[in-house]
Amino acid sequence: METTRGRTQNTVLRAAPCLFGLDSVVALLYARLPSAGAAEATVSYHGKTAVTFSNAISVVRRQLWLEGVFESPGQTEAFRNLPRPLQAVLLAAWTPAA
């Protein structure tokens, strides 16, 4: 957990539970994804043996983009009209964790 920008105790006391809650939500959403989504979470770094939180949040973001944005009324046709390679590039650019 990183330090907060606030310098008062109340800021820290508000931020920490929110961060832990967000981590929990990401973990639950990742766990509920089909196994196909989990397969996308693997990143081939040398020596890496398990999926990290960064991988999990990237997969959850990808799923949210696909279901929440691209499948919304008015957006479905526009996204489907894009060539598959361009769709893949857009999702690869928008989903990684910072």
C-alpha positions, 0 to 999 in steps of 0.5 A: 500500500502506498502512502496517501497524499493527505497529511491528516489522520482522517485521510489515512483512516478513510483511504486504507479501508477503501484500498482494501475493499477495492482489492477484495472486489478485484479478487472476487471478480477475478475468481468469478470469471470463466477459466478462459479469462484466467488464462489471459492473466498469465504473463510470460516473465522469466521466473514467474510462477503464479498470477499476480494482482496486477495480472488479475486486475488487468483481466478484470479491466478487460472483462469490464471493457468488453461487457460494460463498454463494448456491449452497451447499446450503441457501442456494440456495432461500432466495436464489432466493425473494427478489425479483430487485430485493432480490437486486440490492440485497443484492449491490450493498451487499455487493460494493463495495470499501471 
